[in-house]
Amino acid sequence: MYFLNYHLSESLKSCLTLIHLEKVASRDNNLRDKTCKHSFSILRTWIHKDMKMQKSSFEPRDMNF
């Protein structure tokens, strides 16, 4: 579980850095808004994948008692 939380926080940091760089680099407000929306879309995808992995890792496997 720690690994998944760490991985998620690394994904968050990467995406927020990307958003910051895009904001700084872009002088066109319209383009900046589009690139930020794209970055948030990537972030949502990462979170969704991580949550799916976390959920599946806690589901019972074939346990024979």
PDB file with one MODEL, atoms N, CA, C and O in Angstrom:
MODEL        1
ATOM      1  N   MET A   1       0.825  -1.188   0.000  1.00  0.00           N
ATOM      2  CA  MET A   1       0.000   0.000   0.000  1.00  0.00           C
ATOM      3  C   MET A   1       0.875   1.259   0.000  1.00  0.00           C
ATOM      4  O   MET A   1       0.561   2.237  -0.678  1.00  0.00           O
ATOM      5  N   TYR A   2       1.952   1.227   0.750  1.00  0.00           N
ATOM      6  CA  TYR A   2       2.857   2.385   0.782  1.00  0.00           C
ATOM      7  C   TYR A   2       3.379   2.681  -0.616  1.00  0.00           C
ATOM      8  O   TYR A   2       3.461   3.840  -1.022  1.00  0.00           O
ATOM      9  N   PHE A   3       3.730   1.629  -1.353  1.00  0.00           N
ATOM     10  CA  PHE A   3       4.259   1.819  -2.702  1.00  0.00           C
ATOM     11  C   PHE A   3       3.241   2.514  -3.590  1.00  0.00           C
ATOM     12  O   PHE A   3       3.591   3.419  -4.347  1.00  0.00           O
ATOM     13  N   LEU A   4       1.976   2.094  -3.501  1.00  0.00           N
ATOM     14  CA  LEU A   4       0.939   2.708  -4.333  1.00  0.00           C
ATOM     15  C   LEU A   4       0.747   4.173  -3.969  1.00  0.00           C
ATOM     16  O   LEU A   4       0.599   5.018  -4.852  1.00  0.00           O
ATOM     17  N   ASN A   5       0.747   4.480  -2.678  1.00  0.00           N
ATOM     18  CA  ASN A   5       0.621   5.875  -2.261  1.00  0.00           C
ATOM     19  C   ASN A   5       1.813   6.693  -2.739  1.00  0.00           C
ATOM     20  O   ASN A   5       1.655   7.828  -3.189  1.00  0.00           O
ATOM     21  N   TYR A   6       2.997   6.116  -2.641  1.00  0.00           N
ATOM     22  CA  TYR A   6       4.207   6.805  -3.096  1.00  0.00           C
ATOM     23  C   TYR A   6       4.126   7.034  -4.600  1.00  0.00           C
ATOM     24  O   TYR A   6       4.439   8.119  -5.089  1.00  0.00           O
ATOM     25  N   HIS A   7       3.703   6.003  -5.328  1.00  0.00           N
ATOM     26  CA  HIS A   7       3.593   6.098  -6.785  1.00  0.00           C
ATOM     27  C   HIS A   7       2.586   7.174  -7.161  1.00  0.00           C
ATOM     28  O   HIS A   7       2.826   7.949  -8.087  1.00  0.00           O
ATOM     29  N   LEU A   8       1.476   7.232  -6.463  1.00  0.00           N
ATOM     30  CA  LEU A   8       0.456   8.231  -6.749  1.00  0.00           C
ATOM     31  C   LEU A   8       1.000   9.625  -6.474  1.00  0.00           C
ATOM     32  O   LEU A   8       0.783  10.544  -7.264  1.00  0.00           O
ATOM     33  N   SER A   9       1.705   9.788  -5.361  1.00  0.00           N
ATOM     34  CA  SER A   9       2.240  11.109  -5.052  1.00  0.00           C
ATOM     35  C   SER A   9       3.287  11.512  -6.097  1.00  0.00           C
ATOM     36  O   SER A   9       3.380  12.690  -6.443  1.00  0.00           O
ATOM     37  N   GLU A  10       4.070  10.563  -6.603  1.00  0.00           N
ATOM     38  CA  GLU A  10       5.026  10.875  -7.665  1.00  0.00           C
ATOM     39  C   GLU A  10       4.290  11.292  -8.939  1.00  0.00           C
ATOM     40  O   GLU A  10       4.729  12.207  -9.637  1.00  0.00           O
ATOM     41  N   SER A  11       3.172  10.625  -9.243  1.00  0.00           N
ATOM     42  CA  SER A  11       2.377  10.991 -10.413  1.00  0.00           C
ATOM     43  C   SER A  11       1.813  12.392 -10.257  1.00  0.00           C
ATOM     44  O   SER A  11       1.817  13.184 -11.199  1.00  0.00           O
ATOM     45  N   LEU A  12       1.324  12.694  -9.050  1.00  0.00           N
ATOM     46  CA  LEU A  12       0.791  14.029  -8.787  1.00  0.00           C
ATOM     47  C   LEU A  12       1.870  15.092  -8.970  1.00  0.00           C
ATOM     48  O   LEU A  12       1.644  16.117  -9.614  1.00  0.00           O
ATOM     49  N   LYS A  13       3.045  14.836  -8.398  1.00  0.00           N
ATOM     50  CA  LYS A  13       4.144  15.802  -8.519  1.00  0.00           C
ATOM     51  C   LYS A  13       4.527  16.005  -9.981  1.00  0.00           C
ATOM     52  O   LYS A  13       4.751  17.136 -10.414  1.00  0.00           O
ATOM     53  N   SER A  14       4.601  14.923 -10.738  1.00  0.00           N
ATOM     54  CA  SER A  14       4.974  15.018 -12.150  1.00  0.00           C
ATOM     55  C   SER A  14       3.955  15.839 -12.928  1.00  0.00           C
ATOM     56  O   SER A  14       4.314  16.697 -13.735  1.00  0.00           O
ATOM     57  N   CYS A  15       2.696  15.566 -12.678  1.00  0.00           N
ATOM     58  CA  CYS A  15       1.651  16.266 -13.410  1.00  0.00           C
ATOM     59  C   CYS A  15       1.616  17.746 -13.024  1.00  0.00           C
ATOM     60  O   CYS A  15       1.470  18.603 -13.896  1.00  0.00           O
ATOM     61  N   LEU A  16       1.746  18.055 -11.744  1.00  0.00           N
ATOM     62  CA  LEU A  16       1.731  19.446 -11.309  1.00  0.00           C
ATOM     63  C   LEU A  16       2.933  20.199 -11.865  1.00  0.00           C
ATOM     64  O   LEU A  16       2.819  21.376 -12.207  1.00  0.00           O
ATOM     65  N   THR A  17       4.069  19.542 -11.959  1.00  0.00           N
ATOM     66  CA  THR A  17       5.244  20.166 -12.568  1.00  0.00           C
ATOM     67  C   THR A  17       4.983  20.454 -14.037  1.00  0.00           C
ATOM     68  O   THR A  17       5.324  21.524 -14.541  1.00  0.00           O
ATOM     69  N   LEU A  18       4.374  19.490 -14.719  1.00  0.00           N
ATOM     70  CA  LEU A  18       4.033  19.659 -16.129  1.00  0.00           C
ATOM     71  C   LEU A  18       3.092  20.850 -16.315  1.00  0.00           C
ATOM     72  O   LEU A  18       3.287  21.671 -17.211  1.00  0.00           O
ATOM     73  N   ILE A  19       2.073  20.934 -15.462  1.00  0.00           N
ATOM     74  CA  ILE A  19       1.126  22.053 -15.546  1.00  0.00           C
ATOM     75  C   ILE A  19       1.853  23.380 -15.338  1.00  0.00           C
ATOM     76  O   ILE A  19       1.618  24.339 -16.072  1.00  0.00           O
ATOM     77  N   HIS A  20       2.723  23.437 -14.353  1.00  0.00           N
ATOM     78  CA  HIS A  20       3.455  24.664 -14.064  1.00  0.00           C
ATOM     79  C   HIS A  20       4.314  25.077 -15.263  1.00  0.00           C
ATOM     80  O   HIS A  20       4.314  26.241 -15.664  1.00  0.00           O
ATOM     81  N   LEU A  21       5.038  24.121 -15.825  1.00  0.00           N
ATOM     82  CA  LEU A  21       5.900  24.432 -16.964  1.00  0.00           C
ATOM     83  C   LEU A  21       5.083  24.906 -18.161  1.00  0.00           C
ATOM     84  O   LEU A  21       5.488  25.824 -18.874  1.00  0.00           O
ATOM     85  N   GLU A  22       3.921  24.269 -18.379  1.00  0.00           N
ATOM     86  CA  GLU A  22       3.082  24.679 -19.500  1.00  0.00           C
ATOM     87  C   GLU A  22       2.549  26.094 -19.289  1.00  0.00           C
ATOM     88  O   GLU A  22       2.462  26.877 -20.235  1.00  0.00           O
ATOM     89  N   LYS A  23       2.195  26.417 -18.052  1.00  0.00           N
ATOM     90  CA  LYS A  23       1.698  27.765 -17.761  1.00  0.00           C
ATOM     91  C   LYS A  23       2.780  28.808 -17.998  1.00  0.00           C
ATOM     92  O   LYS A  23       2.520  29.864 -18.574  1.00  0.00           O
ATOM     93  N   VAL A  24       3.991  28.508 -17.551  1.00  0.00           N
ATOM     94  CA  VAL A  24       5.097  29.454 -17.698  1.00  0.00           C
ATOM     95  C   VAL A  24       5.472  29.613 -19.169  1.00  0.00           C
ATOM     96  O   VAL A  24       5.717  30.725 -19.637  1.00  0.00           O
ATOM     97  N   ALA A  25       5.516  28.494 -19.896  1.00  0.00           N
ATOM     98  CA  ALA A  25       5.982  28.521 -21.280  1.00  0.00           C
ATOM     99  C   ALA A  25       4.968  29.131 -22.239  1.00  0.00           C
ATOM    100  O   ALA A  25       5.354  29.681 -23.271  1.00  0.00           O
ATOM    101  N   SER A  26       3.695  29.045 -21.925  1.00  0.00           N
ATOM    102  CA  SER A  26       2.660  29.478 -22.854  1.00  0.00           C
ATOM    103  C   SER A  26       2.246  30.923 -22.572  1.00  0.00           C
ATOM    104  O   SER A  26       1.901  31.273 -21.443  1.00  0.00           O
ATOM    105  N   ARG A  27       2.285  31.740 -23.598  1.00  0.00           N
ATOM    106  CA  ARG A  27       1.831  33.130 -23.425  1.00  0.00           C
ATOM    107  C   ARG A  27       0.419  33.306 -23.956  1.00  0.00           C
ATOM    108  O   ARG A  27      -0.219  34.330 -23.710  1.00  0.00           O
ATOM    109  N   ASP A  28      -0.068  32.319 -24.679  1.00  0.00           N
ATOM    110  CA  ASP A  28      -1.419  32.374 -25.229  1.00  0.00           C
ATOM    111  C   ASP A  28      -2.367  31.747 -24.210  1.00  0.00           C
ATOM    112  O   ASP A  28      -2.277  30.550 -23.936  1.00  0.00           O
ATOM    113  N   ASN A  29      -3.274  32.544 -23.649  1.00  0.00           N
ATOM    114  CA  ASN A  29      -4.175  32.053 -22.598  1.00  0.00           C
ATOM    115  C   ASN A  29      -5.015  30.869 -23.055  1.00  0.00           C
ATOM    116  O   ASN A  29      -5.218  29.921 -22.295  1.00  0.00           O
ATOM    117  N   ASN A  30      -5.501  30.915 -24.280  1.00  0.00           N
ATOM    118  CA  ASN A  30      -6.340  29.837 -24.794  1.00  0.00           C
ATOM    119  C   ASN A  30      -5.549  28.526 -24.853  1.00  0.00           C
ATOM    120  O   ASN A  30      -6.031  27.475 -24.429  1.00  0.00           O
ATOM    121  N   LEU A  31      -4.343  28.609 -25.380  1.00  0.00           N
ATOM    122  CA  LEU A  31      -3.479  27.421 -25.462  1.00  0.00           C
ATOM    123  C   LEU A  31      -3.135  26.914 -24.066  1.00  0.00           C
ATOM    124  O   LEU A  31      -3.132  25.707 -23.824  1.00  0.00           O
ATOM    125  N   ARG A  32      -2.845  27.833 -23.149  1.00  0.00           N
ATOM    126  CA  ARG A  32      -2.502  27.450 -21.779  1.00  0.00           C
ATOM    127  C   ARG A  32      -3.668  26.690 -21.144  1.00  0.00           C
ATOM    128  O   ARG A  32      -3.453  25.664 -20.499  1.00  0.00           O
ATOM    129  N   ASP A  33      -4.888  27.175 -21.317  1.00  0.00           N
ATOM    130  CA  ASP A  33      -6.050  26.496 -20.743  1.00  0.00           C
ATOM    131  C   ASP A  33      -6.208  25.089 -21.315  1.00  0.00           C
ATOM    132  O   ASP A  33      -6.518  24.147 -20.587  1.00  0.00           O
ATOM    133  N   LYS A  34      -5.996  24.958 -22.601  1.00  0.00           N
ATOM    134  CA  LYS A  34      -6.116  23.633 -23.231  1.00  0.00           C
ATOM    135  C   LYS A  34      -5.059  22.669 -22.700  1.00  0.00           C
ATOM    136  O   LYS A  34      -5.362  21.512 -22.409  1.00  0.00           O
ATOM    137  N   THR A  35      -3.819  23.144 -22.574  1.00  0.00           N
ATOM    138  CA  THR A  35      -2.759  22.253 -22.107  1.00  0.00           C
ATOM    139  C   THR A  35      -2.981  21.870 -20.647  1.00  0.00           C
ATOM    140  O   THR A  35      -2.677  20.744 -20.252  1.00  0.00           O
ATOM    141  N   CYS A  36      -3.510  22.799 -19.835  1.00  0.00           N
ATOM    142  CA  CYS A  36      -3.793  22.470 -18.436  1.00  0.00           C
ATOM    143  C   CYS A  36      -4.912  21.439 -18.344  1.00  0.00           C
ATOM    144  O   CYS A  36      -4.843  20.513 -17.536  1.00  0.00           O
ATOM    145  N   LYS A  37      -5.939  21.598 -19.169  1.00  0.00           N
ATOM    146  CA  LYS A  37      -7.035  20.614 -19.172  1.00  0.00           C
ATOM    147  C   LYS A  37      -6.497  19.245 -19.570  1.00  0.00           C
ATOM    148  O   LYS A  37      -6.894  18.230 -18.996  1.00  0.00           O
ATOM    149  N   HIS A  38      -5.598  19.212 -20.547  1.00  0.00           N
ATOM    150  CA  HIS A  38      -4.996  17.948 -20.974  1.00  0.00           C
ATOM    151  C   HIS A  38      -4.198  17.322 -19.829  1.00  0.00           C
ATOM    152  O   HIS A  38      -4.264  16.112 -19.610  1.00  0.00           O
ATOM    153  N   SER A  39      -3.447  18.148 -19.102  1.00  0.00           N
ATOM    154  CA  SER A  39      -2.658  17.646 -17.981  1.00  0.00           C
ATOM    155  C   SER A  39      -3.554  17.071 -16.891  1.00  0.00           C
ATOM    156  O   SER A  39      -3.247  16.023 -16.324  1.00  0.00           O
ATOM    157  N   PHE A  40      -4.662  17.753 -16.595  1.00  0.00           N
ATOM    158  CA  PHE A  40      -5.588  17.226 -15.593  1.00  0.00           C
ATOM    159  C   PHE A  40      -6.232  15.935 -16.069  1.00  0.00           C
ATOM    160  O   PHE A  40      -6.520  15.049 -15.264  1.00  0.00           O
ATOM    161  N   SER A  41      -6.456  15.823 -17.360  1.00  0.00           N
ATOM    162  CA  SER A  41      -6.999  14.579 -17.907  1.00  0.00           C
ATOM    163  C   SER A  41      -6.017  13.429 -17.682  1.00  0.00           C
ATOM    164  O   SER A  41      -6.422  12.324 -17.320  1.00  0.00           O
ATOM    165  N   ILE A  42      -4.729  13.691 -17.896  1.00  0.00           N
ATOM    166  CA  ILE A  42      -3.692  12.679 -17.646  1.00  0.00           C
ATOM    167  C   ILE A  42      -3.681  12.309 -16.167  1.00  0.00           C
ATOM    168  O   ILE A  42      -3.597  11.134 -15.812  1.00  0.00           O
ATOM    169  N   LEU A  43      -3.766  13.321 -15.311  1.00  0.00           N
ATOM    170  CA  LEU A  43      -3.755  13.082 -13.870  1.00  0.00           C
ATOM    171  C   LEU A  43      -4.945  12.221 -13.445  1.00  0.00           C
ATOM    172  O   LEU A  43      -4.788  11.294 -12.651  1.00  0.00           O
ATOM    173  N   ARG A  44      -6.127  12.523 -13.968  1.00  0.00           N
ATOM    174  CA  ARG A  44      -7.316  11.709 -13.640  1.00  0.00           C
ATOM    175  C   ARG A  44      -7.111  10.263 -14.067  1.00  0.00           C
ATOM    176  O   ARG A  44      -7.489   9.339 -13.346  1.00  0.00           O
ATOM    177  N   THR A  45      -6.513  10.065 -15.237  1.00  0.00           N
ATOM    178  CA  THR A  45      -6.246   8.706 -15.720  1.00  0.00           C
ATOM    179  C   THR A  45      -5.308   7.974 -14.774  1.00  0.00           C
ATOM    180  O   THR A  45      -5.552   6.817 -14.431  1.00  0.00           O
ATOM    181  N   TRP A  46      -4.232   8.641 -14.346  1.00  0.00           N
ATOM    182  CA  TRP A  46      -3.283   8.019 -13.411  1.00  0.00           C
ATOM    183  C   TRP A  46      -3.957   7.651 -12.102  1.00  0.00           C
ATOM    184  O   TRP A  46      -3.758   6.554 -11.581  1.00  0.00           O
ATOM    185  N   ILE A  47      -4.754   8.567 -11.569  1.00  0.00           N
ATOM    186  CA  ILE A  47      -5.433   8.300 -10.295  1.00  0.00           C
ATOM    187  C   ILE A  47      -6.384   7.119 -10.453  1.00  0.00           C
ATOM    188  O   ILE A  47      -6.437   6.240  -9.593  1.00  0.00           O
ATOM    189  N   HIS A  48      -7.129   7.100 -11.543  1.00  0.00           N
ATOM    190  CA  HIS A  48      -8.072   6.009 -11.778  1.00  0.00           C
ATOM    191  C   HIS A  48      -7.344   4.667 -11.851  1.00  0.00           C
ATOM    192  O   HIS A  48      -7.795   3.680 -11.269  1.00  0.00           O
ATOM    193  N   LYS A  49      -6.220   4.632 -12.568  1.00  0.00           N
ATOM    194  CA  LYS A  49      -5.445   3.383 -12.677  1.00  0.00           C
ATOM    195  C   LYS A  49      -4.901   2.963 -11.317  1.00  0.00           C
ATOM    196  O   LYS A  49      -4.949   1.787 -10.956  1.00  0.00           O
ATOM    197  N   ASP A  50      -4.386   3.930 -10.567  1.00  0.00           N
ATOM    198  CA  ASP A  50      -3.836   3.614  -9.247  1.00  0.00           C
ATOM    199  C   ASP A  50      -4.916   3.110  -8.301  1.00  0.00           C
ATOM    200  O   ASP A  50      -4.677   2.174  -7.538  1.00  0.00           O
ATOM    201  N   MET A  51      -6.081   3.704  -8.337  1.00  0.00           N
ATOM    202  CA  MET A  51      -7.176   3.273  -7.470  1.00  0.00           C
ATOM    203  C   MET A  51      -7.639   1.870  -7.862  1.00  0.00           C
ATOM    204  O   MET A  51      -7.965   1.054  -7.000  1.00  0.00           O
ATOM    205  N   LYS A  52      -7.664   1.596  -9.157  1.00  0.00           N
ATOM    206  CA  LYS A  52      -8.035   0.253  -9.613  1.00  0.00           C
ATOM    207  C   LYS A  52      -7.021  -0.774  -9.120  1.00  0.00           C
ATOM    208  O   LYS A  52      -7.392  -1.850  -8.650  1.00  0.00           O
ATOM    209  N   MET A  53      -5.740  -0.433  -9.230  1.00  0.00           N
ATOM    210  CA  MET A  53      -4.681  -1.346  -8.763  1.00  0.00           C
ATOM    211  C   MET A  53      -4.802  -1.564  -7.264  1.00  0.00           C
ATOM    212  O   MET A  53      -4.676  -2.690  -6.782  1.00  0.00           O
ATOM    213  N   GLN A  54      -5.043  -0.496  -6.532  1.00  0.00           N
ATOM    214  CA  GLN A  54      -5.143  -0.595  -5.084  1.00  0.00           C
ATOM    215  C   GLN A  54      -6.334  -1.467  -4.698  1.00  0.00           C
ATOM    216  O   GLN A  54      -6.229  -2.306  -3.804  1.00  0.00           O
ATOM    217  N   LYS A  55      -7.458  -1.269  -5.367  1.00  0.00           N
ATOM    218  CA  LYS A  55      -8.654  -2.055  -5.068  1.00  0.00           C
ATOM    219  C   LYS A  55      -8.410  -3.532  -5.372  1.00  0.00           C
ATOM    220  O   LYS A  55      -8.755  -4.401  -4.571  1.00  0.00           O
ATOM    221  N   SER A  56      -7.816  -3.811  -6.531  1.00  0.00           N
ATOM    222  CA  SER A  56      -7.601  -5.214  -6.910  1.00  0.00           C
ATOM    223  C   SER A  56      -6.578  -5.894  -5.995  1.00  0.00           C
ATOM    224  O   SER A  56      -6.635  -7.106  -5.785  1.00  0.00           O
ATOM    225  N   SER A  57      -5.649  -5.112  -5.457  1.00  0.00           N
ATOM    226  CA  SER A  57      -4.645  -5.732  -4.591  1.00  0.00           C
ATOM    227  C   SER A  57      -5.226  -6.163  -3.248  1.00  0.00           C
ATOM    228  O   SER A  57      -4.624  -6.984  -2.557  1.00  0.00           O
ATOM    229  N   PHE A  58      -6.383  -5.625  -2.864  1.00  0.00           N
ATOM    230  CA  PHE A  58      -6.993  -5.990  -1.597  1.00  0.00           C
ATOM    231  C   PHE A  58      -8.145  -6.980  -1.749  1.00  0.00           C
ATOM    232  O   PHE A  58      -8.725  -7.409  -0.752  1.00  0.00           O
ATOM    233  N   GLU A  59      -8.477  -7.340  -2.965  1.00  0.00           N
ATOM    234  CA  GLU A  59      -9.536  -8.310  -3.171  1.00  0.00           C
ATOM    235  C   GLU A  59      -8.997  -9.704  -2.831  1.00  0.00           C
ATOM    236  O   GLU A  59      -7.836 -10.013  -3.101  1.00  0.00           O
ATOM    237  N   PRO A  60      -9.845 -10.530  -2.243  1.00  0.00           N
ATOM    238  CA  PRO A  60      -9.378 -11.877  -1.881  1.00  0.00           C
ATOM    239  C   PRO A  60      -8.998 -12.690  -3.116  1.00  0.00           C
ATOM    240  O   PRO A  60      -9.691 -12.660  -4.133  1.00  0.00           O
ATOM    241  N   ARG A  61      -7.925 -13.390  -3.012  1.00  0.00           N
ATOM    242  CA  ARG A  61      -7.485 -14.272  -4.092  1.00  0.00           C
ATOM    243  C   ARG A  61      -7.971 -15.693  -3.770  1.00  0.00           C
ATOM    244  O   ARG A  61      -8.670 -15.907  -2.779  1.00  0.00           O
ATOM    245  N   ASP A  62      -7.607 -16.626  -4.590  1.00  0.00           N
ATOM    246  CA  ASP A  62      -8.005 -18.007  -4.357  1.00  0.00           C
ATOM    247  C   ASP A  62      -7.405 -18.492  -3.044  1.00  0.00           C
ATOM    248  O   ASP A  62      -6.252 -18.922  -2.992  1.00  0.00           O
ATOM    249  N   MET A  63      -8.184 -18.419  -2.012  1.00  0.00           N
ATOM    250  CA  MET A  63      -7.697 -18.849  -0.698  1.00  0.00           C
ATOM    251  C   MET A  63      -8.387 -20.145  -0.323  1.00  0.00           C
ATOM    252  O   MET A  63      -9.615 -20.220  -0.272  1.00  0.00           O
ATOM    253  N   ASN A  64      -7.595 -21.150  -0.064  1.00  0.00           N
ATOM    254  CA  ASN A  64      -8.138 -22.438   0.354  1.00  0.00           C
ATOM    255  C   ASN A  64      -7.908 -22.605   1.853  1.00  0.00           C
ATOM    256  O   ASN A  64      -6.769 -22.685   2.311  1.00  0.00           O
ATOM    257  N   PHE A  65      -8.982 -22.654   2.596  1.00  0.00           N
ATOM    258  CA  PHE A  65      -8.858 -22.828   4.048  1.00  0.00           C
ATOM    259  C   PHE A  65      -9.137 -24.258   4.423  1.00  0.00           C
ATOM    260  O   PHE A  65      -9.083 -24.608   5.602  1.00  0.00           O
TER     261      PHE A  65
ENDMDL
END
